[in-house]
Amino acid sequence: MSSLALSLVLLSACFHSIWNFLLKGSTNREVFTWWMLISISVLLIPLGVIMFLQEPFSLIGLLFILGTITLHILYYILLARGYSKADLSIVYPIARGMSPILVPIMGVFVLDEGVSFIGLIGISIIILGIGFVYWWGRIKEIINNPLQFLREPGLRYAVGTGIIIAIYSIWDKVGVSHMNPVMYMYSMTLGTAISMFPIVLRLHGLQSIQAEWKLNRIRILGAGTFDFLSYVLILTALTFSPISYIAPAREIGIVLGVLLGSILLKEPFGKGRILGSSMIVLGITLVTLAN
């Protein structure tokens, strides 16, 4: 991975963990997510119009946009519900941790990308570190009642979110080869915001939608900005670097997410999360040296 790609990925990871922290601190997380998408869509309308006039959609580009809109509707709903049921420092590592497990495999078999031996070791260390972040201190519980964790709503939503992340990472890797990454991201954001409105209105009602904006509009605008910038940076990096390296390296955000949850939200933080975070950093270092 080049130094430019690494810089884009690490900055994206920081932005991503920050908007997840803002989402976790909201009142109605599904409504907050919709406001986050609609606000950034409205603010960037001039940019969207200019980009569309310069480079109209191709048919294949439009098909990829429709696909990523569908995937991101599922992503935002599952993520919001996960944060409604469990801590940031639990949901975030699991949701983000599924990607390093699934994406390299999908990158090899779907996109015909290669992973070097050092890259494979780095990816394995990242995965192991993620395990330490979440499972430390709970091994006895897992052995005694392994199915109990599958019954935890927060865990189920986090795993579902992670699977969707892995799928849209592959989908968008191909999608940005057919159009400008910024235009791709803006189209996805606008399309997802419009498509989610009937869902949010039906589930929560107009009064809840209005109340969330009045209470958290500053957080909404901040989260929307960080979300947009985070994924634009990733999509840009995907145009010149293999997804098998980008997806795992991006998970440095797990460390920041755990710290934000532990320090600012007063969530549990112990030796396992310190060790796991250190292993993630080591794994990322190996991945960056792999190419």
Backbone as CSV, one residue per row, in Angstrom:
resi,resn,N_x,N_y,N_z,CA_x,CA_y,CA_z,C_x,C_y,C_z
1,MET,0.849,-1.193,0.000,0.000,0.000,0.000,0.886,1.246,0.000
2,SER,0.574,2.224,-0.866,1.375,3.435,-0.950,1.132,4.333,0.264
3,SER,2.051,5.279,0.478,1.907,6.194,1.610,0.675,7.077,1.443
4,LEU,0.338,7.437,0.205,-0.863,8.248,-0.036,-2.117,7.473,0.328
5,ALA,-2.179,6.228,-0.110,-3.340,5.397,0.214,-3.471,5.218,1.725
6,LEU,-2.332,4.981,2.387,-2.353,4.812,3.842,-2.860,6.078,4.532
7,SER,-2.412,7.239,4.081,-2.839,8.498,4.681,-4.348,8.695,4.529
8,LEU,-4.864,8.402,3.342,-6.303,8.524,3.106,-7.096,7.573,4.000
9,VAL,-6.601,6.359,4.119,-7.305,5.347,4.909,-7.318,5.702,6.396
10,LEU,-6.177,6.144,6.928,-6.113,6.473,8.355,-6.957,7.695,8.692
11,LEU,-6.946,8.698,7.818,-7.797,9.873,8.043,-9.268,9.481,7.973
12,SER,-9.596,8.623,7.032,-10.966,8.115,6.922,-11.389,7.381,8.185
13,ALA,-10.492,6.579,8.737,-10.802,5.813,9.952,-11.111,6.735,11.119
14,CYS,-10.345,7.815,11.244,-10.601,8.782,12.321,-11.967,9.434,12.151
15,PHE,-12.273,9.885,10.938,-13.566,10.508,10.670,-14.711,9.529,10.944
16,HIS,-14.492,8.271,10.557,-15.547,7.269,10.708,-15.873,7.011,12.181
17,SER,-14.849,6.884,12.998,-15.094,6.616,14.424,-15.767,7.818,15.090
18,ILE,-15.450,9.028,14.633,-16.048,10.226,15.224,-17.544,10.296,14.918
19,TRP,-17.943,10.021,13.663,-19.377,10.109,13.380,-20.152,8.979,14.044
20,ASN,-19.516,7.840,14.237,-20.179,6.765,14.985,-20.362,7.157,16.450
21,PHE,-19.376,7.850,17.008,-19.489,8.359,18.377,-20.648,9.358,18.487
22,LEU,-20.781,10.242,17.515,-21.874,11.215,17.517,-23.223,10.515,17.377
23,LEU,-23.281,9.487,16.547,-24.522,8.724,16.383,-24.907,8.026,17.677
24,LYS,-23.944,7.412,18.343,-24.219,6.701,19.590,-24.804,7.639,20.646
25,GLY,-24.386,8.900,20.659,-24.863,9.849,21.655,-26.178,10.511,21.321
26,SER,-26.818,10.108,20.225,-28.084,10.726,19.826,-29.253,10.139,20.606
27,THR,-30.441,10.690,20.381,-31.642,10.239,21.096,-32.332,9.104,20.352
28,ASN,-32.764,9.373,19.125,-33.388,8.357,18.267,-32.416,8.080,17.135
29,ARG,-31.726,6.963,17.189,-30.578,6.754,16.314,-30.960,6.524,14.856
30,GLU,-32.093,5.897,14.595,-32.509,5.723,13.206,-32.906,7.060,12.587
31,VAL,-33.608,7.886,13.332,-33.986,9.209,12.850,-32.747,10.083,12.685
32,PHE,-31.835,10.004,13.645,-30.573,10.755,13.576,-29.813,10.396,12.302
33,THR,-29.767,9.104,11.993,-29.063,8.648,10.798,-29.684,9.238,9.546
34,TRP,-31.016,9.256,9.467,-31.675,9.830,8.294,-31.373,11.327,8.176
35,TRP,-31.462,12.049,9.285,-31.153,13.480,9.262,-29.705,13.716,8.843
36,MET,-28.826,12.859,9.283,-27.414,12.963,8.933,-27.231,12.884,7.418
37,LEU,-27.930,11.947,6.789,-27.828,11.761,5.345,-28.490,12.898,4.576
38,ILE,-29.676,13.311,5.020,-30.406,14.349,4.291,-29.707,15.699,4.415
39,SER,-29.117,15.967,5.577,-28.473,17.266,5.778,-27.260,17.425,4.873
40,ILE,-26.420,16.392,4.793,-25.240,16.493,3.946,-25.630,16.492,2.474
41,SER,-26.725,15.803,2.132,-27.211,15.812,0.746,-27.640,17.212,0.334
42,VAL,-28.351,17.906,1.212,-28.819,19.263,0.907,-27.646,20.236,0.822
43,LEU,-26.726,20.143,1.771,-25.585,21.060,1.800,-24.719,20.944,0.544
44,LEU,-24.651,19.746,-0.023,-23.759,19.515,-1.162,-24.485,19.460,-2.506
45,ILE,-25.724,19.946,-2.553,-26.464,19.963,-3.821,-25.692,20.697,-4.923
46,PRO,-25.122,21.892,-4.664,-24.372,22.567,-5.744,-23.238,21.711,-6.301
47,LEU,-22.504,21.046,-5.411,-21.415,20.175,-5.854,-21.950,19.024,-6.690
48,GLY,-23.065,18.427,-6.247,-23.658,17.323,-6.983,-24.103,17.729,-8.376
49,VAL,-24.723,18.907,-8.508,-25.181,19.389,-9.812,-23.998,19.630,-10.744
50,ILE,-22.952,20.278,-10.216,-21.767,20.564,-11.040,-21.129,19.270,-11.545
51,MET,-20.972,18.295,-10.641,-20.335,17.039,-11.033,-21.188,16.285,-12.052
52,PHE,-22.512,16.316,-11.880,-23.391,15.606,-12.813,-23.331,16.235,-14.205
53,LEU,-23.281,17.583,-14.273,-23.211,18.262,-15.565,-21.887,17.965,-16.264
54,GLN,-20.830,17.816,-15.482,-19.521,17.524,-16.064,-19.397,16.076,-16.497
55,GLU,-20.029,15.185,-15.736,-19.888,13.751,-16.016,-21.201,13.031,-15.704
56,PRO,-22.160,13.033,-16.649,-23.448,12.350,-16.432,-23.259,10.854,-16.177
57,PHE,-24.250,10.244,-15.522,-24.176,8.820,-15.216,-24.153,7.990,-16.494
58,SER,-23.346,6.952,-16.481,-23.483,5.897,-17.480,-24.497,4.892,-16.936
59,LEU,-24.995,4.026,-17.789,-25.979,3.041,-17.344,-25.381,2.112,-16.296
60,ILE,-24.160,1.657,-16.519,-23.520,0.755,-15.556,-23.258,1.481,-14.243
61,GLY,-22.888,2.771,-14.316,-22.685,3.548,-13.100,-23.971,3.675,-12.302
62,LEU,-25.082,3.906,-12.999,-26.383,4.025,-12.334,-26.771,2.726,-11.642
63,LEU,-26.492,1.610,-12.276,-26.803,0.309,-11.670,-26.008,0.101,-10.379
64,PHE,-24.748,0.497,-10.384,-23.943,0.361,-9.172,-24.432,1.307,-8.070
65,ILE,-24.881,2.488,-8.428,-25.416,3.420,-7.441,-26.683,2.852,-6.806
66,LEU,-27.577,2.304,-7.610,-28.803,1.704,-7.069,-28.472,0.539,-6.127
67,GLY,-27.463,-0.236,-6.491,-27.065,-1.344,-5.630,-26.492,-0.876,-4.313
68,THR,-25.629,0.142,-4.349,-25.018,0.620,-3.104,-26.043,1.346,-2.233
69,ILE,-27.048,1.975,-2.826,-28.122,2.586,-2.032,-28.849,1.521,-1.229
70,THR,-29.181,0.418,-1.875,-29.861,-0.683,-1.184,-29.021,-1.221,-0.031
71,LEU,-27.739,-1.438,-0.281,-26.849,-1.950,0.759,-26.700,-0.959,1.909
72,HIS,-26.630,0.332,1.607,-26.427,1.323,2.658,-27.689,1.582,3.478
73,ILE,-28.854,1.368,2.910,-30.075,1.432,3.716,-30.010,0.369,4.812
74,LEU,-29.647,-0.850,4.422,-29.505,-1.934,5.405,-28.409,-1.605,6.416
75,TYR,-27.300,-1.078,5.929,-26.171,-0.749,6.804,-26.563,0.258,7.879
76,TYR,-27.169,1.362,7.492,-27.494,2.418,8.449,-28.560,1.977,9.448
77,ILE,-29.530,1.204,8.994,-30.575,0.744,9.909,-30.008,-0.256,10.917
78,LEU,-29.226,-1.209,10.443,-28.632,-2.199,11.347,-27.683,-1.542,12.343
79,LEU,-26.869,-0.591,11.862,-25.927,0.087,12.745,-26.657,0.892,13.818
80,ALA,-27.684,1.634,13.415,-28.448,2.435,14.376,-29.099,1.547,15.429
81,ARG,-29.633,0.431,15.017,-30.277,-0.476,15.975,-29.246,-1.148,16.875
82,GLY,-28.071,-1.409,16.332,-27.011,-1.970,17.165,-26.641,-1.033,18.292
83,TYR,-26.505,0.264,17.997,-26.157,1.247,19.021,-27.303,1.479,20.004
84,SER,-28.508,1.126,19.611,-29.645,1.237,20.531,-29.655,0.088,21.543
85,LYS,-28.925,-0.982,21.231,-28.962,-2.187,22.077,-27.653,-2.444,22.819
86,ALA,-26.550,-1.812,22.408,-25.255,-2.141,23.031,-24.317,-0.937,22.956
87,ASP,-23.177,-1.044,23.681,-22.196,0.036,23.758,-21.499,0.270,22.428
88,LEU,-21.005,1.499,22.262,-20.164,1.833,21.114,-18.944,0.932,21.067
89,SER,-18.295,0.709,22.212,-17.067,-0.076,22.259,-17.309,-1.575,22.070
90,ILE,-18.566,-1.982,21.949,-18.893,-3.371,21.615,-19.322,-3.475,20.157
91,VAL,-20.288,-2.658,19.764,-20.831,-2.728,18.405,-19.785,-2.332,17.367
92,TYR,-19.042,-1.271,17.634,-18.099,-0.759,16.637,-16.999,-1.760,16.292
93,PRO,-16.328,-2.369,17.284,-15.292,-3.355,16.921,-15.837,-4.563,16.163
94,ILE,-17.029,-5.033,16.539,-17.583,-6.210,15.852,-17.985,-5.856,14.424
95,ALA,-18.724,-4.754,14.280,-19.183,-4.357,12.945,-18.006,-4.108,12.013
96,ARG,-16.996,-3.379,12.501,-15.835,-3.104,11.665,-14.936,-4.332,11.540
97,GLY,-14.961,-5.198,12.536,-14.074,-6.351,12.539,-14.462,-7.443,11.564
98,MET,-15.718,-7.468,11.141,-16.133,-8.476,10.166,-15.470,-8.233,8.814
99,SER,-15.204,-6.967,8.507,-14.663,-6.615,7.191,-13.288,-7.235,6.924
100,PRO,-12.314,-7.152,7.871,-11.013,-7.774,7.597,-11.091,-9.283,7.425
101,ILE,-12.125,-9.895,7.987,-12.277,-11.338,7.845,-12.829,-11.693,6.463
102,LEU,-13.837,-10.947,6.017,-14.567,-11.300,4.803,-14.018,-10.651,3.534
103,VAL,-13.589,-9.388,3.625,-13.205,-8.664,2.411,-11.991,-9.259,1.704
104,PRO,-10.884,-9.593,2.408,-9.761,-10.186,1.684,-10.141,-11.472,0.953
105,ILE,-10.987,-12.280,1.587,-11.448,-13.513,0.942,-12.236,-13.181,-0.315
106,MET,-13.168,-12.214,-0.184,-13.969,-11.812,-1.333,-13.102,-11.130,-2.389
107,GLY,-12.093,-10.353,-1.951,-11.201,-9.686,-2.892,-10.435,-10.676,-3.743
108,VAL,-10.022,-11.772,-3.141,-9.275,-12.803,-3.865,-10.168,-13.544,-4.851
109,PHE,-11.359,-13.953,-4.397,-12.211,-14.807,-5.222,-13.114,-14.032,-6.177
110,VAL,-13.493,-12.799,-5.799,-14.400,-12.024,-6.652,-13.631,-11.095,-7.582
111,LEU,-12.613,-10.404,-7.045,-11.876,-9.415,-7.837,-10.537,-9.930,-8.342
112,ASP,-10.180,-11.166,-8.003,-8.932,-11.776,-8.444,-7.709,-10.984,-7.969
113,GLU,-7.783,-10.435,-6.749,-6.645,-9.746,-6.151,-5.774,-10.753,-5.399
114,GLY,-4.529,-10.401,-5.221,-3.624,-11.265,-4.482,-3.282,-10.686,-3.124
115,VAL,-2.946,-11.551,-2.181,-2.509,-11.122,-0.854,-1.181,-11.804,-0.559
116,SER,-0.139,-11.013,-0.278,1.176,-11.577,-0.006,1.190,-12.270,1.350
117,PHE,2.264,-13.014,1.615,2.372,-13.739,2.884,2.397,-12.776,4.071
118,ILE,3.185,-11.682,3.947,3.235,-10.698,5.034,1.876,-10.032,5.218
119,GLY,1.213,-9.740,4.090,-0.120,-9.153,4.182,-1.090,-10.081,4.877
120,LEU,-0.973,-11.381,4.596,-1.850,-12.367,5.229,-1.600,-12.440,6.731
121,ILE,-0.327,-12.386,7.135,-0.003,-12.383,8.564,-0.579,-11.135,9.233
122,GLY,-0.413,-9.980,8.575,-0.950,-8.739,9.130,-2.453,-8.788,9.299
123,ILE,-3.150,-9.291,8.287,-4.604,-9.419,8.357,-5.004,-10.355,9.498
124,SER,-4.268,-11.449,9.657,-4.574,-12.409,10.731,-4.396,-11.777,12.109
125,ILE,-3.341,-10.963,12.262,-3.112,-10.288,13.548,-4.218,-9.277,13.843
126,ILE,-4.674,-8.567,12.799,-5.784,-7.633,12.977,-7.019,-8.362,13.470
127,ILE,-7.323,-9.481,12.844,-8.501,-10.264,13.232,-8.367,-10.750,14.673
128,LEU,-7.167,-11.236,15.034,-6.937,-11.705,16.399,-7.060,-10.548,17.387
129,GLY,-6.539,-9.396,17.017,-6.646,-8.227,17.891,-8.075,-7.812,18.126
130,ILE,-8.885,-7.885,17.086,-10.308,-7.562,17.224,-10.973,-8.530,18.202
131,GLY,-10.559,-9.804,18.123,-11.096,-10.773,19.067,-10.756,-10.423,20.502
132,PHE,-9.522,-9.989,20.741,-9.120,-9.589,22.095,-9.911,-8.372,22.575
133,VAL,-10.159,-7.434,21.671,-10.897,-6.230,22.048,-12.269,-6.593,22.607
134,TYR,-12.930,-7.537,21.984,-14.313,-7.825,22.392,-14.432,-8.971,23.392
135,TRP,-13.682,-10.065,23.171,-13.946,-11.284,23.919,-13.146,-11.407,25.214
136,TRP,-12.168,-10.557,25.461,-11.346,-10.663,26.656,-12.217,-10.634,27.911
137,GLY,-11.985,-11.563,28.780,-12.727,-11.610,30.032,-14.068,-12.306,29.929
138,ARG,-14.430,-12.770,28.734,-15.735,-13.417,28.552,-15.586,-14.841,28.015
139,ILE,-14.346,-15.315,27.982,-14.094,-16.642,27.416,-14.871,-17.723,28.169
140,LYS,-14.884,-17.641,29.506,-15.597,-18.652,30.295,-17.084,-18.653,29.957
141,GLU,-17.641,-17.455,29.787,-19.053,-17.367,29.424,-19.307,-18.005,28.063
142,ILE,-18.394,-17.776,27.113,-18.560,-18.330,25.772,-18.527,-19.849,25.807
143,ILE,-17.587,-20.404,26.573,-17.459,-21.863,26.666,-18.686,-22.469,27.328
144,ASN,-19.165,-21.852,28.406,-20.309,-22.385,29.147,-21.622,-22.251,28.390
145,ASN,-21.790,-21.153,27.657,-23.053,-20.919,26.956,-22.794,-20.149,25.664
146,PRO,-22.227,-20.817,24.657,-21.842,-20.112,23.431,-23.011,-19.505,22.669
147,LEU,-24.199,-20.112,22.781,-25.354,-19.605,22.040,-25.944,-18.341,22.667
148,GLN,-25.581,-18.049,23.915,-26.114,-16.865,24.582,-25.733,-15.587,23.833
149,PHE,-24.516,-15.557,23.282,-24.064,-14.358,22.577,-24.851,-14.127,21.298
150,LEU,-25.309,-15.220,20.686,-26.103,-15.071,19.472,-27.486,-14.522,19.778
151,ARG,-27.904,-14.585,21.052,-29.213,-14.063,21.432,-29.161,-12.590,21.804
152,GLU,-27.971,-12.032,21.914,-27.846,-10.624,22.260,-28.167,-9.760,21.032
153,PRO,-29.216,-8.929,21.113,-29.601,-8.124,19.940,-28.477,-7.246,19.424
154,GLY,-27.718,-6.627,20.337,-26.631,-5.761,19.906,-25.602,-6.508,19.077
155,LEU,-25.288,-7.740,19.491,-24.323,-8.553,18.767,-24.851,-8.925,17.390
156,ARG,-26.122,-9.331,17.318,-26.700,-9.718,16.027,-26.697,-8.546,15.044
157,TYR,-27.079,-7.384,15.532,-27.082,-6.210,14.656,-25.664,-5.851,14.218
158,ALA,-24.693,-5.992,15.125,-23.304,-5.674,14.794,-22.762,-6.624,13.735
159,VAL,-23.047,-7.917,13.892,-22.591,-8.905,12.909,-23.245,-8.644,11.554
160,GLY,-24.560,-8.368,11.575,-25.258,-8.045,10.329,-24.671,-6.826,9.650
161,THR,-24.343,-5.812,10.449,-23.719,-4.607,9.909,-22.382,-4.934,9.259
162,GLY,-21.587,-5.767,9.932,-20.278,-6.136,9.395,-20.365,-6.890,8.083
163,ILE,-21.352,-7.754,7.957,-21.533,-8.493,6.702,-21.878,-7.538,5.566
164,ILE,-22.760,-6.583,5.847,-23.131,-5.598,4.831,-21.920,-4.747,4.439
165,ILE,-21.092,-4.375,5.433,-19.877,-3.599,5.137,-18.980,-4.359,4.163
166,ALA,-18.802,-5.652,4.410,-17.942,-6.455,3.530,-18.506,-6.496,2.111
167,ILE,-19.824,-6.642,1.994,-20.451,-6.728,0.667,-20.347,-5.399,-0.068
168,TYR,-20.676,-4.291,0.619,-20.629,-3.017,-0.114,-19.188,-2.575,-0.390
169,SER,-18.226,-3.058,0.388,-16.826,-2.738,0.093,-16.421,-3.310,-1.263
170,ILE,-16.808,-4.541,-1.524,-16.525,-5.169,-2.813,-17.317,-4.493,-3.928
171,TRP,-18.608,-4.276,-3.690,-19.488,-3.650,-4.678,-18.950,-2.274,-5.085
172,ASP,-18.586,-1.463,-4.089,-18.148,-0.095,-4.364,-16.754,-0.045,-4.975
173,LYS,-15.940,-1.045,-4.686,-14.622,-1.141,-5.313,-14.783,-1.173,-6.832
174,VAL,-15.750,-1.948,-7.305,-16.014,-2.031,-8.742,-16.761,-0.779,-9.214
175,GLY,-17.689,-0.294,-8.383,-18.516,0.842,-8.762,-17.726,2.094,-9.071
176,VAL,-16.701,2.388,-8.264,-15.932,3.628,-8.472,-15.033,3.556,-9.708
177,SER,-14.918,2.384,-10.303,-14.166,2.292,-11.558,-14.990,2.805,-12.732
178,HIS,-16.287,3.034,-12.499,-17.184,3.489,-13.564,-17.597,4.949,-13.425
179,MET,-17.203,5.601,-12.324,-17.535,7.020,-12.174,-16.679,7.654,-11.089
180,ASN,-16.711,8.982,-11.019,-15.940,9.735,-10.029,-16.329,9.322,-8.609
181,PRO,-15.350,9.039,-7.728,-15.682,8.588,-6.370,-16.539,9.578,-5.571
182,VAL,-16.279,10.884,-5.720,-17.058,11.881,-4.976,-18.500,11.890,-5.464
183,MET,-18.715,11.823,-6.780,-20.058,11.773,-7.337,-20.760,10.486,-6.933
184,TYR,-20.010,9.413,-6.887,-20.563,8.122,-6.462,-21.063,8.208,-5.021
185,MET,-20.235,8.812,-4.154,-20.606,8.948,-2.744,-21.804,9.873,-2.577
186,TYR,-21.802,10.984,-3.292,-22.929,11.919,-3.165,-24.231,11.277,-3.643
187,SER,-24.179,10.569,-4.749,-25.377,9.902,-5.274,-25.901,8.861,-4.292
188,MET,-24.977,8.121,-3.678,-25.378,7.132,-2.681,-26.029,7.802,-1.471
189,THR,-25.423,8.888,-1.005,-25.951,9.592,0.164,-27.345,10.137,-0.103
190,LEU,-27.515,10.825,-1.219,-28.818,11.396,-1.571,-29.858,10.304,-1.789
191,GLY,-29.479,9.274,-2.537,-30.422,8.186,-2.809,-30.827,7.437,-1.553
192,THR,-29.885,7.230,-0.645,-30.189,6.538,0.609,-31.098,7.391,1.490
193,ALA,-30.834,8.698,1.549,-31.665,9.596,2.357,-33.105,9.607,1.855
194,ILE,-33.286,9.708,0.535,-34.635,9.729,-0.042,-35.343,8.393,0.195
195,SER,-34.623,7.307,-0.013,-35.218,5.970,0.122,-35.565,5.623,1.563
196,MET,-34.788,6.153,2.515,-35.042,5.839,3.923,-36.208,6.630,4.517
197,PHE,-36.592,7.732,3.881,-37.618,8.592,4.482,-38.931,7.857,4.765
198,PRO,-39.493,7.103,3.809,-40.747,6.381,4.117,-40.592,5.394,5.276
199,ILE,-39.417,4.779,5.373,-39.172,3.819,6.450,-39.147,4.523,7.798
200,VAL,-38.384,5.615,7.881,-38.264,6.371,9.127,-39.603,6.989,9.526
201,LEU,-40.322,7.525,8.553,-41.625,8.142,8.842,-42.609,7.114,9.375
202,ARG,-42.631,5.943,8.779,-43.568,4.896,9.206,-43.221,4.371,10.601
203,LEU,-41.931,4.186,10.874,-41.510,3.600,12.148,-41.543,4.590,13.306
204,HIS,-41.271,5.869,13.031,-41.072,6.824,14.125,-42.019,8.026,14.109
205,GLY,-42.595,8.342,12.963,-43.545,9.440,12.898,-42.890,10.805,12.728
206,LEU,-43.660,11.755,12.230,-43.153,13.088,11.937,-42.708,13.826,13.192
207,GLN,-43.394,13.609,14.304,-43.049,14.313,15.540,-41.648,13.928,16.026
208,SER,-41.321,12.651,15.960,-39.985,12.205,16.373,-38.910,12.733,15.441
209,ILE,-39.232,12.822,14.157,-38.276,13.354,13.184,-37.967,14.815,13.494
210,GLN,-38.998,15.595,13.772,-38.809,17.016,14.093,-38.062,17.189,15.408
211,ALA,-38.391,16.356,16.387,-37.777,16.471,17.711,-36.288,16.172,17.658
212,GLU,-35.893,15.174,16.887,-34.475,14.810,16.802,-33.657,15.945,16.193
213,TRP,-34.196,16.610,15.181,-33.483,17.727,14.570,-33.317,18.882,15.545
214,LYS,-34.380,19.212,16.263,-34.317,20.317,17.213,-33.310,20.048,18.326
215,LEU,-33.227,18.804,18.751,-32.374,18.452,19.879,-30.913,18.270,19.488
216,ASN,-30.664,17.730,18.293,-29.299,17.303,17.935,-28.819,17.827,16.593
217,ARG,-29.293,18.964,16.132,-28.943,19.405,14.780,-27.443,19.647,14.605
218,ILE,-26.757,20.136,15.635,-25.315,20.357,15.506,-24.582,19.031,15.363
219,ARG,-24.950,18.054,16.191,-24.356,16.724,16.093,-24.673,16.088,14.744
220,ILE,-25.889,16.299,14.251,-26.301,15.734,12.965,-25.424,16.268,11.835
221,LEU,-25.241,17.578,11.806,-24.423,18.193,10.762,-22.967,17.721,10.849
222,GLY,-22.453,17.614,12.064,-21.088,17.128,12.242,-20.941,15.685,11.793
223,ALA,-21.880,14.843,12.209,-21.822,13.428,11.848,-21.951,13.247,10.339
224,GLY,-22.849,14.001,9.711,-23.017,13.902,8.266,-21.755,14.272,7.520
225,THR,-21.107,15.331,7.967,-19.866,15.770,7.323,-18.766,14.726,7.457
226,PHE,-18.588,14.208,8.672,-17.548,13.201,8.894,-17.847,11.906,8.140
227,ASP,-19.120,11.523,8.084,-19.497,10.315,7.361,-19.169,10.453,5.881
228,PHE,-19.553,11.573,5.300,-19.317,11.794,3.877,-17.823,11.799,3.558
229,LEU,-17.060,12.575,4.309,-15.622,12.667,4.060,-14.929,11.324,4.262
230,SER,-15.374,10.584,5.278,-14.765,9.294,5.569,-14.850,8.345,4.378
231,TYR,-16.036,8.250,3.785,-16.190,7.275,2.705,-15.636,7.792,1.389
232,VAL,-15.660,9.115,1.160,-15.021,9.664,-0.032,-13.538,9.317,-0.044
233,LEU,-12.880,9.437,1.107,-11.460,9.115,1.194,-11.202,7.647,0.884
234,ILE,-12.069,6.773,1.393,-11.917,5.339,1.120,-12.135,5.041,-0.354
235,LEU,-13.192,5.611,-0.935,-13.472,5.371,-2.353,-12.330,5.863,-3.231
236,THR,-11.724,6.984,-2.856,-10.580,7.505,-3.597,-9.395,6.542,-3.513
237,ALA,-9.122,6.049,-2.308,-8.021,5.095,-2.140,-8.269,3.810,-2.926
238,LEU,-9.527,3.404,-3.033,-9.861,2.177,-3.757,-9.563,2.271,-5.244
239,THR,-9.483,3.497,-5.780,-9.229,3.651,-7.210,-7.793,3.300,-7.595
240,PHE,-6.877,3.236,-6.609,-5.490,2.915,-6.966,-4.806,1.977,-5.973
241,SER,-5.575,1.316,-5.105,-4.964,0.380,-4.160,-5.892,-0.809,-3.940
242,PRO,-5.361,-2.013,-3.742,-6.191,-3.212,-3.582,-7.066,-3.151,-2.328
243,ILE,-8.287,-3.599,-2.456,-9.219,-3.601,-1.330,-8.759,-4.550,-0.234
244,SER,-8.006,-5.592,-0.595,-7.539,-6.557,0.397,-6.641,-5.913,1.441
245,TYR,-5.984,-4.798,1.097,-5.146,-4.075,2.044,-5.889,-2.897,2.673
246,ILE,-6.729,-2.219,1.896,-7.429,-1.041,2.394,-8.411,-1.408,3.502
247,ALA,-9.198,-2.439,3.284,-10.223,-2.797,4.261,-9.655,-3.105,5.648
248,PRO,-8.591,-3.930,5.743,-8.033,-4.168,7.075,-7.369,-2.928,7.686
249,ALA,-6.613,-2.174,6.865,-5.916,-0.997,7.400,-6.887,0.022,7.953
250,ARG,-8.054,0.088,7.380,-9.073,1.036,7.811,-9.522,0.785,9.252
251,GLU,-9.299,-0.432,9.734,-9.814,-0.792,11.047,-9.023,-0.200,12.210
252,ILE,-8.048,0.665,11.912,-7.404,1.429,12.983,-8.445,2.271,13.706
253,GLY,-9.541,2.569,13.019,-10.638,3.309,13.643,-11.236,2.585,14.829
254,ILE,-11.068,1.270,14.881,-11.560,0.499,16.026,-10.910,0.998,17.316
255,VAL,-9.611,1.269,17.243,-8.893,1.738,18.429,-9.487,3.050,18.922
256,LEU,-9.667,3.995,17.998,-10.243,5.282,18.376,-11.680,5.125,18.854
257,GLY,-12.436,4.237,18.201,-13.823,4.010,18.614,-13.924,3.476,20.033
258,VAL,-13.046,2.531,20.355,-13.020,1.977,21.714,-12.644,3.060,22.724
259,LEU,-11.663,3.894,22.375,-11.240,4.966,23.282,-12.350,5.999,23.485
260,LEU,-13.032,6.365,22.407,-14.129,7.326,22.526,-15.246,6.775,23.417
261,GLY,-15.563,5.500,23.204,-16.601,4.888,24.025,-16.201,4.758,25.480
262,SER,-14.943,4.422,25.709,-14.480,4.190,27.074,-14.262,5.493,27.847
263,ILE,-13.632,6.469,27.202,-13.272,7.707,27.899,-14.440,8.684,27.968
264,LEU,-15.094,8.924,26.847,-16.150,9.942,26.814,-17.519,9.401,27.210
265,LEU,-17.784,8.121,26.874,-19.076,7.541,27.220,-19.012,6.669,28.472
266,LYS,-17.821,6.571,29.076,-17.619,5.824,30.328,-17.970,4.343,30.197
267,GLU,-17.671,3.763,29.044,-17.904,2.335,28.848,-16.705,1.538,29.375
268,PRO,-16.896,0.235,29.662,-15.807,-0.567,30.228,-14.578,-0.591,29.324
269,PHE,-13.401,-0.560,29.938,-12.147,-0.575,29.177,-11.104,-1.316,30.010
270,GLY,-10.541,-2.427,29.483,-9.606,-3.215,30.266,-8.396,-3.644,29.478
271,LYS,-7.639,-4.593,30.064,-6.385,-5.046,29.462,-6.603,-5.655,28.083
272,GLY,-7.711,-6.371,27.922,-7.975,-7.014,26.644,-8.109,-6.024,25.512
273,ARG,-8.740,-4.894,25.785,-8.926,-3.898,24.735,-7.631,-3.151,24.437
274,ILE,-6.801,-2.985,25.458,-5.484,-2.383,25.226,-4.632,-3.304,24.360
275,LEU,-4.587,-4.589,24.730,-3.815,-5.566,23.970,-4.357,-5.702,22.553
276,GLY,-5.663,-5.809,22.442,-6.274,-5.958,21.128,-5.997,-4.769,20.227
277,SER,-6.091,-3.565,20.777,-5.830,-2.363,19.996,-4.381,-2.331,19.511
278,SER,-3.451,-2.740,20.377,-2.036,-2.782,19.993,-1.802,-3.794,18.869
279,MET,-2.487,-4.921,18.934,-2.355,-5.939,17.894,-2.905,-5.430,16.563
280,ILE,-3.983,-4.675,16.622,-4.549,-4.105,15.395,-3.545,-3.175,14.724
281,VAL,-2.904,-2.335,15.533,-1.896,-1.417,14.993,-0.733,-2.189,14.373
282,LEU,-0.282,-3.256,15.037,0.799,-4.086,14.505,0.384,-4.723,13.184
283,GLY,-0.817,-5.244,13.150,-1.303,-5.874,11.919,-1.384,-4.894,10.768
284,ILE,-1.850,-3.681,11.058,-1.935,-2.642,10.023,-0.542,-2.300,9.496
285,THR,0.437,-2.237,10.398,1.804,-1.951,9.986,2.311,-3.005,9.003
286,LEU,2.038,-4.269,9.296,2.472,-5.354,8.399,1.766,-5.275,7.053
287,VAL,0.476,-4.919,7.091,-0.282,-4.831,5.839,0.302,-3.731,4.953
288,THR,0.678,-2.614,5.541,1.234,-1.498,4.756,2.601,-1.829,4.177
289,LEU,3.318,-2.747,4.820,4.638,-3.148,4.320,4.544,-4.287,3.290
290,ALA,3.334,-4.782,3.107,3.172,-5.999,2.309,3.256,-5.759,0.802
291,ASN,3.107,-4.508,0.402,3.106,-4.256,-1.043,4.093,-3.136,-1.387
